[in-house]
Amino acid sequence: MSSTKRQKNRVLVKLKKRKVRKDKIEKWAELALSALGLNNVELSVYITDDQEIRELNKTYRKKDKPTDVLSFPMGEEFGGYKILGDVVISQDTAERQARELGHSLEEEVKRLIVHGIVHLLGYDHEKGGEEEKKFRELENYVLSKLSKAL
């Protein structure tokens, strides 16, 4: 009888901008993955600036402007993990949005991590209709789980 060894998820964080602590980003991402019932997955989170995310947005989405978050799904297996993909967040845009929404930068980064992960799972809010409804429901579910766990 073979047994599958359950590994915990792996979160890799790279910070170009450093206003939010790396350990907090790791914890939020790990909690989000857990809330989604994901095991043995690897996720990368990169906090950058408007200039770099604008270049990525232009290259991959043909939109020549900064955005808050981009998601790059992978889906490959490596070292016992399913590589979920990369979530890239512009701290500059996150700071502006946090001010506009009246909450902290940390709260906004947490929201954007969840938003990016939901995109990595294949959900898309830009199509509207039922697809957007499913996206928002899942996003809100994970955010509520995070707020209860923190």
N, C-alpha and C positions, 0 to 999 in steps of 0.2 A: 504494500500500500504506500503510495507516495503522498507526501504532504507538501503543500505549497507554503513556503515561508512568507509570512506577511511582513513586508517592509514598510517602514513609514515613508511618507512622501518627502521629497527633497526640494527645498526652495533655495535657489541661488539668487543673490541680490547684488547688484552693482550700482554704485551711487556716483554719478557725475556731480549732482547737487546734493548737499548733505544737511538739509534742514530737518529731515525726519530720520530717526535712528534706524539703522539696519536691522537690529533685533526686533523692533516693532513691526517693520515691513514683513520680516520672515514669519513672525507670529500671526499676523493678520492673514497672510497668504495660506499658512498651514491650517488655520482655523476654517478658512473658506473652503479649501480642498476637502477637509474633513466633513464640513457641513454638507458638501455635495456627495459624500460617500465615496470619494476617490481614494484609492490606495495604490501604492507603488508608482506614483507619477512624479515627474520632475518638472518644475516650473521655474522660469527665470523672470525676474522683475528688474527692470533697469529704470532708474530715475535720472532723467536728463533735463535739457533746457529747450526752450522754444526753437532755437536755431537748428538743433539736431533733429528734433521731431518733425520740424517743417521739411527738412531734407528727406526724411523717411516717408512722410506723407506724400511728398511730391513724387518720389521714386516708386512707391508701391500702390498709391491710390490716385495718382495724377491730380492731387489737390495741393496747390502751392500756397499753403498756409499752415501755421501751427495748429495742433489739435491737443486735446487733453490726454488721450490714451490710444495706443495702437496695439493690436494683438496679432501675433504671427504664429499660427498653429503649426505643429510639427507632426505628432502622431507616430513617431518612430520609436522603436525599442532600443535601449542601450543600457548595459550593466544592470539588468533586472528592473529597470524603470521604463515606463512609457513616457516619452518626452512630450509633455502636453504642449509646450511652446513658450513664447516670450511675450511678456506684457511690458510695454514701454510707456512711461508716464512722463509728461512734461511738468516739472515742478513749477515752472513759471505760470503755465496755464492753470494748474491746480491751485496756486496761490490766488490768482484772480477769481477763479470760480468760488473758492472758499469765502473770499470777501463778499462776493455778490450774493452767496447763499446764506451768509451769516453764521458760518461754522469754522472750525479750525482747519489748518492745512492738514493735520493728521487725519481728521475725519474725511476730508476730501480724497486724500491718497488712499485711505482704506476703501472708500467707495469706488475709486477708479481701479484698484486691484480687483475687486469683485466684478466690476463691469468688464474688465479685460478677460478674466477667467471665463465668464459666461460666453463671451465671444469665442474663446478658444474651444468651447464645447460645441460650437456650431450654431449658436443662436444669433439672430440678427434683428435689431430693433429698427433698422433703416428701411426695411421692407414694409413696415406698417402692419395694420390688421392683426390677425391671430398670431403671427410670428412675433410682433412687437409685444403683444400681451403676454405670451409665454416668456419672452426675454425679461420683461419687467417683473413678472411674478417670481421667477427664479432669482433674479437680482435682489428683490426685496426679501425673499425667504432667507438667502444667505446673509444679507446685512442684518436681519433680525437675529439670526443665530449668533453672529459676531457680537452684537451689542449685549446679548445675554451672557456670552462667554467672557466678556471683558469687564 
